[in-house]
Structure formats: structure tokens, C-alpha cells
Amino acid sequence: MKNILDIENWPRKEHFYFFSQFDEPFFGVTVEIDCTQAYKKAKASGVSFFLYYLHKSLLAANKIESFRYRIEGKEVIIHESINASATINRPDNTFGFSYIPFHENFDKFLIAAKEEIAHVQASKTLLPSKSGDNVIHYSSLPWLKFTSLSHARHFVYKDSVPKISFGKLFDKDGKKYMACSIHVHHALLDGYDVGKHVDLFQELMNS
């Protein structure tokens, strides 16, 4: 389900119209996430660490309304929930785009995610799954300890979907960390919203 945001009575009305005119309206930040507790729990439970932190990030995004905003024409849609469109690596070093439905319950999310991963890995096409804009575009670069990241963009296509990428797990001061890059449409979200997501994501990773 989706609802329409009342732009005219939105405190960010001017910000929306201002940044909507930009050729590149996305901005991004890269932060380090403490994965120590999350990694221990995933390994102790015998589950994929990738799917564990993907679920925590998606859970955090669903709890923040602005991460569920999307631009459709001249309107801002508020989706009731958003899902994950994550890149899934294949044995031949290519990848495919997936569509993983959101479930607040991790066990249900895990079942759906495993089915979708098997589907993508059995395919040889880039787009074996279809999704709308009620997603977050996720990617993982487990080979790289990056400190910043940019995305390929097709500016003719009006995109307002957040893009979140994760880097290589590394050790520092006896703890485990990974880079997390978050790019969002500035007509819909500000640094405050991104900060809320980072804080909540970190809280969920620690819990």
C-alpha cells in the first residue's frame, strides 16, 4: 500500500522543489559500522552475515518514514513498507539484481531471501527478478575496504530510490567494522534522516 504526502503542508516543501530541479539530486556519505556483536551472533546462529546485516539495515529503513518516500511524477508517495533489491554474486563473478521482500521477523526474511538468492544464482541474466521503486538498492563489495563510493546513474531515468552499499569486514582495535555507504535523494531526505538510519542500524547491529 502507498499514500500520497501532502507536499504543500510539508515543512520540507521548499527543499523538495529546490532539489528536485538538480541534475544530480543524490548525496551520499560513508560511515563505519561496528559489526562485532552482529558478526558473533550470525556465526553462532549459523546464518549468513550478509543476510543478517541486510535485514538490520532494511529494518532500520522501514522504521524511518522518509526512507519510504518515493517521487512519482509530481507527487511524493509514502510506501507502507519497502523491500530489498540487492546485487547477488554468482560463481562466475557476475551478479544479478534480486527482489527480497521485507519481513520484520528475521526467520521469515531469511527463508524468502534464500529462495530469491537461489533463483538469481540459477539465472544468467542481469534482471532475473522484477521490482518497483518500493525498494532500497543494496550492494555489497566484500573485497574492498572503501572510504567513499559513487554509483553509476542514468540521469534520464528519474530515480529516487536510496542506495546502500557495504564494504569489506575488517578488524580494528579488537573489533570488527565495515564501511556503509548511503546515497539518498536530497529532495526527500537530509543528513538528519541519514543520521537517524545510521544510528538505528548500529543499534540493531549491537542488539
Phi and psi restraints in degrees (value plus and minus 20) as a CYANA .aco file:
   2 LYS   PHI    -168.3  -128.3
   2 LYS   PSI     128.9   168.9
   3 ASN   PHI    -141.8  -101.8
   3 ASN   PSI     141.6   181.6
   4 ILE   PHI    -120.7   -80.7
   4 ILE   PSI     108.6   148.6
   5 LEU   PHI     -94.5   -54.5
   5 LEU   PSI     117.7   157.7
   6 ASP   PHI    -100.2   -60.2
   6 ASP   PSI      69.2   109.2
   7 ILE   PHI     -81.5   -41.5
   7 ILE   PSI     -59.8   -19.8
   8 GLU   PHI     -83.3   -43.3
   8 GLU   PSI     -46.4    -6.4
   9 ASN   PHI    -129.1   -89.1
   9 ASN   PSI      -4.4    35.6
  10 TRP   PHI    -106.1   -66.1
  10 TRP   PSI     109.6   149.6
  11 PRO   PHI     -77.0   -37.0
  11 PRO   PSI     -42.7    -2.7
  12 ARG   PHI    -118.0   -78.0
  12 ARG   PSI       0.0    40.0
  13 LYS   PHI     -71.9   -31.9
  13 LYS   PSI     -72.0   -32.0
  14 GLU   PHI     -85.7   -45.7
  14 GLU   PSI     -57.4   -17.4
  15 HIS   PHI     -83.3   -43.3
  15 HIS   PSI     -61.8   -21.8
  16 PHE   PHI     -79.9   -39.9
  16 PHE   PSI     -71.7   -31.7
  17 TYR   PHI     -87.9   -47.9
  17 TYR   PSI     -52.9   -12.9
  18 PHE   PHI     -86.1   -46.1
  18 PHE   PSI     -74.4   -34.4
  19 PHE   PHI     -97.0   -57.0
  19 PHE   PSI     -39.5     0.5
  20 SER   PHI     -84.9   -44.9
  20 SER   PSI     -40.1    -0.1
  21 GLN   PHI    -105.4   -65.4
  21 GLN   PSI     -29.3    10.7
  22 PHE   PHI     -92.7   -52.7
  22 PHE   PSI     124.9   164.9
  23 ASP   PHI     -86.3   -46.3
  23 ASP   PSI     -57.8   -17.8
  24 GLU   PHI    -145.3  -105.3
  24 GLU   PSI      71.5   111.5
  25 PRO   PHI    -107.6   -67.6
  25 PRO   PSI     -20.3    19.7
  26 PHE   PHI    -106.2   -66.2
  26 PHE   PSI     123.4   163.4
  27 PHE   PHI    -148.8  -108.8
  27 PHE   PSI     137.8   177.8
  28 GLY   PHI    -165.2  -125.2
  28 GLY   PSI     135.7   175.7
  29 VAL   PHI    -155.1  -115.1
  29 VAL   PSI     138.1   178.1
  30 THR   PHI    -146.0  -106.0
  30 THR   PSI     109.1   149.1
  31 VAL   PHI    -148.7  -108.7
  31 VAL   PSI     145.3   185.3
  32 GLU   PHI    -120.3   -80.3
  32 GLU   PSI     112.8   152.8
  33 ILE   PHI    -129.1   -89.1
  33 ILE   PSI     109.3   149.3
  34 ASP   PHI     -94.7   -54.7
  34 ASP   PSI      95.4   135.4
  35 CYS   PHI    -126.7   -86.7
  35 CYS   PSI     -11.4    28.6
  36 THR   PHI     -74.7   -34.7
  36 THR   PSI     -75.4   -35.4
  37 GLN   PHI     -89.9   -49.9
  37 GLN   PSI     -60.6   -20.6
  38 ALA   PHI     -83.5   -43.5
  38 ALA   PSI     -62.2   -22.2
  39 TYR   PHI     -84.1   -44.1
  39 TYR   PSI     -62.7   -22.7
  40 LYS   PHI     -81.5   -41.5
  40 LYS   PSI     -64.4   -24.4
  41 LYS   PHI     -87.1   -47.1
  41 LYS   PSI     -61.5   -21.5
  42 ALA   PHI     -82.8   -42.8
  42 ALA   PSI     -65.1   -25.1
  43 LYS   PHI     -87.6   -47.6
  43 LYS   PSI     -58.5   -18.5
  44 ALA   PHI     -86.9   -46.9
  44 ALA   PSI     -49.5    -9.5
  45 SER   PHI    -109.1   -69.1
  45 SER   PSI     -28.4    11.6
  46 GLY   PHI      51.0    91.0
  46 GLY   PSI       8.8    48.8
  47 VAL   PHI    -131.2   -91.2
  47 VAL   PSI     139.8   179.8
  48 SER   PHI     -82.3   -42.3
  48 SER   PSI     106.7   146.7
  49 PHE   PHI     -84.4   -44.4
  49 PHE   PSI     -56.3   -16.3
  50 PHE   PHI     -78.1   -38.1
  50 PHE   PSI     -68.5   -28.5
  51 LEU   PHI     -90.2   -50.2
  51 LEU   PSI     -49.1    -9.1
  52 TYR   PHI     -85.5   -45.5
  52 TYR   PSI     -71.8   -31.8
  53 TYR   PHI     -95.3   -55.3
  53 TYR   PSI     -47.5    -7.5
  54 LEU   PHI     -81.5   -41.5
  54 LEU   PSI     -63.3   -23.3
  55 HIS   PHI     -83.9   -43.9
  55 HIS   PSI     -62.0   -22.0
  56 LYS   PHI     -84.5   -44.5
  56 LYS   PSI     -60.9   -20.9
  57 SER   PHI     -85.5   -45.5
  57 SER   PSI     -63.5   -23.5
  58 LEU   PHI     -87.2   -47.2
  58 LEU   PSI     -56.7   -16.7
  59 LEU   PHI     -83.7   -43.7
  59 LEU   PSI     -63.5   -23.5
  60 ALA   PHI     -82.2   -42.2
  60 ALA   PSI     -63.0   -23.0
  61 ALA   PHI     -83.9   -43.9
  61 ALA   PSI     -58.9   -18.9
  62 ASN   PHI     -88.3   -48.3
  62 ASN   PSI     -44.5    -4.5
  63 LYS   PHI    -103.0   -63.0
  63 LYS   PSI     -29.4    10.6
  64 ILE   PHI    -131.7   -91.7
  64 ILE   PSI      92.1   132.1
  65 GLU   PHI     -75.6   -35.6
  65 GLU   PSI     -61.0   -21.0
  66 SER   PHI     -83.9   -43.9
  66 SER   PSI     -44.0    -4.0
  67 PHE   PHI     -94.8   -54.8
  67 PHE   PSI     -29.0    11.0
  68 ARG   PHI    -123.3   -83.3
  68 ARG   PSI     -13.4    26.6
  69 TYR   PHI    -100.9   -60.9
  69 TYR   PSI     119.9   159.9
  70 ARG   PHI    -161.5  -121.5
  70 ARG   PSI     126.2   166.2
  71 ILE   PHI    -111.0   -71.0
  71 ILE   PSI     105.9   145.9
  72 GLU   PHI    -147.2  -107.2
  72 GLU   PSI      85.8   125.8
  73 GLY   PHI      45.2    85.2
  73 GLY   PSI    -138.1   -98.1
  74 LYS   PHI    -124.2   -84.2
  74 LYS   PSI     -11.3    28.7
  75 GLU   PHI    -131.2   -91.2
  75 GLU   PSI     137.5   177.5
  76 VAL   PHI    -129.9   -89.9
  76 VAL   PSI     100.8   140.8
  77 ILE   PHI    -115.5   -75.5
  77 ILE   PSI     118.3   158.3
  78 ILE   PHI    -127.5   -87.5
  78 ILE   PSI      87.8   127.8
  79 HIS   PHI     -97.3   -57.3
  79 HIS   PSI     123.3   163.3
  80 GLU   PHI     -86.4   -46.4
  80 GLU   PSI     -56.6   -16.6
  81 SER   PHI    -171.5  -131.5
  81 SER   PSI     139.0   179.0
  82 ILE   PHI    -147.8  -107.8
  82 ILE   PSI     132.9   172.9
  83 ASN   PHI    -134.3   -94.3
  83 ASN   PSI    -194.8  -154.8
  84 ALA   PHI    -131.6   -91.6
  84 ALA   PSI     108.3   148.3
  85 SER   PHI    -132.2   -92.2
  85 SER   PSI      74.5   114.5
  86 ALA   PHI    -127.5   -87.5
  86 ALA   PSI     125.9   165.9
  87 THR   PHI     -94.1   -54.1
  87 THR   PSI     113.1   153.1
  88 ILE   PHI    -136.6   -96.6
  88 ILE   PSI     101.7   141.7
  89 ASN   PHI     -95.3   -55.3
  89 ASN   PSI     128.9   168.9
  90 ARG   PHI    -137.2   -97.2
  90 ARG   PSI     141.2   181.2
  91 PRO   PHI     -78.0   -38.0
  91 PRO   PSI     -46.2    -6.2
  92 ASP   PHI    -108.1   -68.1
  92 ASP   PSI      -6.4    33.6
  93 ASN   PHI      51.0    91.0
  93 ASN   PSI      -5.0    35.0
  94 THR   PHI    -117.3   -77.3
  94 THR   PSI    -198.2  -158.2
  95 PHE   PHI    -165.1  -125.1
  95 PHE   PSI     144.6   184.6
  96 GLY   PHI    -152.8  -112.8
  96 GLY   PSI     135.7   175.7
  97 PHE   PHI    -106.7   -66.7
  97 PHE   PSI     112.2   152.2
  98 SER   PHI    -127.9   -87.9
  98 SER   PSI     149.6   189.6
  99 TYR   PHI    -153.6  -113.6
  99 TYR   PSI      86.1   126.1
 100 ILE   PHI    -131.3   -91.3
 100 ILE   PSI      94.2   134.2
 101 PRO   PHI     -87.7   -47.7
 101 PRO   PSI     126.4   166.4
 102 PHE   PHI    -101.3   -61.3
 102 PHE   PSI     113.9   153.9
 103 HIS   PHI    -153.5  -113.5
 103 HIS   PSI     110.8   150.8
 104 GLU   PHI     -83.8   -43.8
 104 GLU   PSI     -54.2   -14.2
 105 ASN   PHI     -95.0   -55.0
 105 ASN   PSI     103.9   143.9
 106 PHE   PHI     -84.5   -44.5
 106 PHE   PSI     -58.7   -18.7
 107 ASP   PHI     -81.8   -41.8
 107 ASP   PSI     -61.6   -21.6
 108 LYS   PHI     -87.0   -47.0
 108 LYS   PSI     -61.2   -21.2
 109 PHE   PHI     -80.7   -40.7
 109 PHE   PSI     -61.9   -21.9
 110 LEU   PHI     -82.5   -42.5
 110 LEU   PSI     -62.7   -22.7
 111 ILE   PHI     -81.5   -41.5
 111 ILE   PSI     -68.4   -28.4
 112 ALA   PHI     -84.6   -44.6
 112 ALA   PSI     -60.2   -20.2
 113 ALA   PHI     -85.2   -45.2
 113 ALA   PSI     -63.0   -23.0
 114 LYS   PHI     -83.3   -43.3
 114 LYS   PSI     -59.8   -19.8
 115 GLU   PHI     -83.6   -43.6
 115 GLU   PSI     -62.8   -22.8
 116 GLU   PHI     -89.6   -49.6
 116 GLU   PSI     -59.5   -19.5
 117 ILE   PHI     -82.3   -42.3
 117 ILE   PSI     -63.5   -23.5
 118 ALA   PHI     -81.6   -41.6
 118 ALA   PSI     -59.4   -19.4
 119 HIS   PHI     -83.4   -43.4
 119 HIS   PSI     -66.3   -26.3
 120 VAL   PHI     -87.4   -47.4
 120 VAL   PSI     -62.4   -22.4
 121 GLN   PHI     -90.2   -50.2
 121 GLN   PSI     -42.2    -2.2
 122 ALA   PHI    -103.8   -63.8
 122 ALA   PSI     -30.9     9.1
 123 SER   PHI    -117.8   -77.8
 123 SER   PSI     140.4   180.4
 124 LYS   PHI    -134.0   -94.0
 124 LYS   PSI     -15.7    24.3
 125 THR   PHI    -115.3   -75.3
 125 THR   PSI     138.8   178.8
 126 LEU   PHI     -91.8   -51.8
 126 LEU   PSI     -54.2   -14.2
 127 LEU   PHI    -140.9  -100.9
 127 LEU   PSI      48.8    88.8
 128 PRO   PHI     -94.1   -54.1
 128 PRO   PSI     -35.7     4.3
 129 SER   PHI    -144.9  -104.9
 129 SER   PSI     131.6   171.6
 130 LYS   PHI    -129.3   -89.3
 130 LYS   PSI     124.8   164.8
 131 SER   PHI    -172.2  -132.2
 131 SER   PSI     140.5   180.5
 132 GLY   PHI    -116.7   -76.7
 132 GLY   PSI    -168.9  -128.9
 133 ASP   PHI    -117.7   -77.7
 133 ASP   PSI     -13.8    26.2
 134 ASN   PHI    -106.1   -66.1
 134 ASN   PSI      29.5    69.5
 135 VAL   PHI    -158.4  -118.4
 135 VAL   PSI     151.2   191.2
 136 ILE   PHI    -135.0   -95.0
 136 ILE   PSI     115.4   155.4
 137 HIS   PHI    -101.2   -61.2
 137 HIS   PSI      92.8   132.8
 138 TYR   PHI    -129.3   -89.3
 138 TYR   PSI     126.7   166.7
 139 SER   PHI    -168.1  -128.1
 139 SER   PSI     133.8   173.8
 140 SER   PHI    -148.0  -108.0
 140 SER   PSI     112.5   152.5
 141 LEU   PHI    -140.7  -100.7
 141 LEU   PSI      54.1    94.1
 142 PRO   PHI     -90.0   -50.0
 142 PRO   PSI     -22.8    17.2
 143 TRP   PHI    -113.4   -73.4
 143 TRP   PSI     -31.0     9.0
 144 LEU   PHI    -145.4  -105.4
 144 LEU   PSI     111.1   151.1
 145 LYS   PHI    -115.6   -75.6
 145 LYS   PSI      64.6   104.6
 146 PHE   PHI    -114.0   -74.0
 146 PHE   PSI     139.4   179.4
 147 THR   PHI    -137.3   -97.3
 147 THR   PSI     -27.1    12.9
 148 SER   PHI    -178.8  -138.8
 148 SER   PSI     144.1   184.1
 149 LEU   PHI    -178.5  -138.5
 149 LEU   PSI     123.4   163.4
 150 SER   PHI    -141.9  -101.9
 150 SER   PSI     146.7   186.7
 151 HIS   PHI    -143.5  -103.5
 151 HIS   PSI     126.2   166.2
 152 ALA   PHI     -88.0   -48.0
 152 ALA   PSI     112.0   152.0
 153 ARG   PHI    -152.4  -112.4
 153 ARG   PSI     121.5   161.5
 154 HIS   PHI    -127.1   -87.1
 154 HIS   PSI      78.4   118.4
 155 PHE   PHI     -88.4   -48.4
 155 PHE   PSI     -39.7     0.3
 156 VAL   PHI     -87.8   -47.8
 156 VAL   PSI     -52.9   -12.9
 157 TYR   PHI    -105.5   -65.5
 157 TYR   PSI     102.1   142.1
 158 LYS   PHI     -99.3   -59.3
 158 LYS   PSI      82.2   122.2
 159 ASP   PHI    -131.6   -91.6
 159 ASP   PSI     114.0   154.0
 160 SER   PHI    -149.4  -109.4
 160 SER   PSI      -3.2    36.8
 161 VAL   PHI    -102.8   -62.8
 161 VAL   PSI     107.4   147.4
 162 PRO   PHI     -80.0   -40.0
 162 PRO   PSI     130.1   170.1
 163 LYS   PHI    -147.4  -107.4
 163 LYS   PSI     102.0   142.0
 164 ILE   PHI    -144.1  -104.1
 164 ILE   PSI     108.8   148.8
 165 SER   PHI    -147.1  -107.1
 165 SER   PSI     126.9   166.9
 166 PHE   PHI    -140.8  -100.8
 166 PHE   PSI     124.7   164.7
 167 GLY   PHI    -124.9   -84.9
 167 GLY   PSI    -185.4  -145.4
 168 LYS   PHI     -90.0   -50.0
 168 LYS   PSI     119.0   159.0
 169 LEU   PHI     -93.5   -53.5
 169 LEU   PSI     112.0   152.0
 170 PHE   PHI    -162.2  -122.2
 170 PHE   PSI     139.8   179.8
 171 ASP   PHI    -117.8   -77.8
 171 ASP   PSI     119.6   159.6
 172 LYS   PHI    -174.3  -134.3
 172 LYS   PSI     103.6   143.6
 173 ASP   PHI      34.7    74.7
 173 ASP   PSI      18.5    58.5
 174 GLY   PHI      58.9    98.9
 174 GLY   PSI     -12.5    27.5
 175 LYS   PHI    -144.5  -104.5
 175 LYS   PSI     146.7   186.7
 176 LYS   PHI    -128.5   -88.5
 176 LYS   PSI     114.2   154.2
 177 TYR   PHI    -152.5  -112.5
 177 TYR   PSI     142.7   182.7
 178 MET   PHI    -168.6  -128.6
 178 MET   PSI     132.7   172.7
 179 ALA   PHI     -97.1   -57.1
 179 ALA   PSI     124.4   164.4
 180 CYS   PHI    -152.2  -112.2
 180 CYS   PSI      95.8   135.8
 181 SER   PHI    -122.3   -82.3
 181 SER   PSI     109.9   149.9
 182 ILE   PHI    -145.9  -105.9
 182 ILE   PSI     100.5   140.5
 183 HIS   PHI    -137.8   -97.8
 183 HIS   PSI     109.8   149.8
 184 VAL   PHI    -156.3  -116.3
 184 VAL   PSI     139.0   179.0
 185 HIS   PHI     -99.1   -59.1
 185 HIS   PSI     101.2   141.2
 186 HIS   PHI     -90.4   -50.4
 186 HIS   PSI     -35.9     4.1
 187 ALA   PHI     -92.3   -52.3
 187 ALA   PSI     -39.8     0.2
 188 LEU   PHI    -129.6   -89.6
 188 LEU   PSI     -52.1   -12.1
 189 LEU   PHI    -156.6  -116.6
 189 LEU   PSI     132.4   172.4
 190 ASP   PHI    -138.9   -98.9
 190 ASP   PSI    -199.4  -159.4
 191 GLY   PHI     -79.7   -39.7
 191 GLY   PSI     -51.7   -11.7
 192 TYR   PHI     -79.3   -39.3
 192 TYR   PSI     -64.4   -24.4
 193 ASP   PHI     -86.1   -46.1
 193 ASP   PSI     -62.3   -22.3
 194 VAL   PHI     -83.4   -43.4
 194 VAL   PSI     -60.9   -20.9
 195 GLY   PHI     -81.3   -41.3
 195 GLY   PSI     -59.3   -19.3
 196 LYS   PHI     -82.2   -42.2
 196 LYS   PSI     -61.6   -21.6
 197 HIS   PHI     -85.5   -45.5
 197 HIS   PSI     -65.0   -25.0
 198 VAL   PHI     -80.5   -40.5
 198 VAL   PSI     -65.6   -25.6
 199 ASP   PHI     -83.4   -43.4
 199 ASP   PSI     -63.2   -23.2
 200 LEU   PHI     -90.0   -50.0
 200 LEU   PSI     -60.3   -20.3
 201 PHE   PHI     -78.8   -38.8
 201 PHE   PSI     -66.1   -26.1
 202 GLN   PHI     -84.2   -44.2
 202 GLN   PSI     -59.1   -19.1
 203 GLU   PHI     -81.7   -41.7
 203 GLU   PSI     -62.5   -22.5
 204 LEU   PHI     -89.3   -49.3
 204 LEU   PSI     -53.9   -13.9
 205 MET   PHI     -89.2   -49.2
 205 MET   PSI     -48.2    -8.2
 206 ASN   PHI    -104.2   -64.2
 206 ASN   PSI     -40.4    -0.4
